[in-house]
Amino acid sequence: MLIVNDEHLKRAGIKSLSKRCSFCRKPLSEYPLIMNDDAGFHVFHAACAAALATDIILYPRSFPFDPRLAQRNEMRIQH
């Protein structure tokens, strides 16, 4: 969710900009902000969200994955 003003902030359930970015841990002092839509509740500076997305794309092995999916892919490679 893109947060660009106080109304968006309230709808997202964030009480103030004193909360810290989930990526860099600095206070969320200005807009725009990005909130994830996963089960966890994380808010990022827009630049931090872009950096995180880049990390996920460039270094996918460093992020959690489903071992069952990895096994399935290994089986495909062996056959």
C-alpha positions as CSV (number, residue, x, y, z in Angstrom):
1,M,0.0,0.0,0.0
2,L,1.3,3.4,-1.0
3,I,1.0,5.9,1.8
4,V,1.3,9.5,0.7
5,N,-0.6,11.5,3.3
6,D,-2.0,11.5,6.8
7,E,-5.3,10.0,5.7
8,H,-3.6,7.0,4.2
9,L,-1.5,6.7,7.3
10,K,-4.6,6.5,9.5
11,R,-6.2,3.9,7.2
12,A,-3.1,1.8,7.4
13,G,-3.4,1.8,11.1
14,I,-0.3,3.7,11.8
15,K,-0.7,6.2,14.6
16,S,2.3,8.4,13.9
17,L,5.4,8.8,11.8
18,S,7.5,7.9,14.9
19,K,7.3,4.2,13.9
20,R,10.6,2.9,12.4
21,C,11.2,1.6,8.9
22,S,11.4,-2.2,8.9
23,F,14.4,-2.1,6.5
24,C,16.7,0.7,7.7
25,R,15.2,1.2,11.2
26,K,15.2,5.0,10.8
27,P,12.0,6.9,11.8
28,L,9.3,7.2,9.2
29,S,9.6,10.9,9.1
30,E,8.2,11.8,5.7
31,Y,6.1,10.5,2.8
32,P,5.9,8.5,0.6
33,L,5.9,5.2,2.5
34,I,5.2,1.7,1.5
35,M,3.3,-0.8,3.6
36,N,3.5,-4.5,2.8
37,D,0.4,-6.6,2.4
38,D,1.8,-9.8,3.9
39,A,0.6,-11.3,7.2
40,G,3.3,-9.3,9.0
41,F,3.0,-5.5,9.5
42,H,5.9,-3.7,7.9
43,V,6.2,-0.1,6.7
44,F,9.2,1.1,4.6
45,H,10.5,4.4,3.2
46,A,9.9,4.2,-0.5
47,A,13.6,4.1,-1.2
48,C,14.0,1.2,1.3
49,A,11.1,-0.7,-0.3
50,A,12.9,-0.3,-3.7
51,A,16.2,-1.5,-2.2
52,L,14.5,-4.5,-0.6
53,A,12.8,-5.4,-3.9
54,T,16.1,-5.1,-5.7
55,D,17.8,-7.4,-3.2
56,I,15.0,-10.0,-3.6
57,I,15.4,-9.9,-7.4
58,L,19.2,-10.0,-7.4
59,Y,19.8,-12.3,-4.5
60,P,16.8,-14.7,-4.3
61,R,18.7,-17.4,-2.5
62,S,19.1,-15.2,0.6
63,F,15.4,-15.0,1.2
64,P,13.2,-17.7,2.7
65,F,11.8,-20.3,0.4
66,D,9.6,-23.4,0.5
67,P,11.8,-26.5,0.7
68,R,9.1,-28.6,-1.0
69,L,9.4,-26.4,-4.1
70,A,13.1,-26.7,-4.1
71,Q,12.8,-30.5,-3.9
72,R,10.4,-30.5,-6.8
73,N,12.7,-28.4,-8.9
74,E,15.7,-30.7,-8.1
75,M,13.6,-33.7,-9.2
76,R,12.8,-32.0,-12.5
77,I,16.5,-31.3,-13.1
78,Q,17.5,-34.9,-12.4
79,H,15.0,-36.4,-14.9
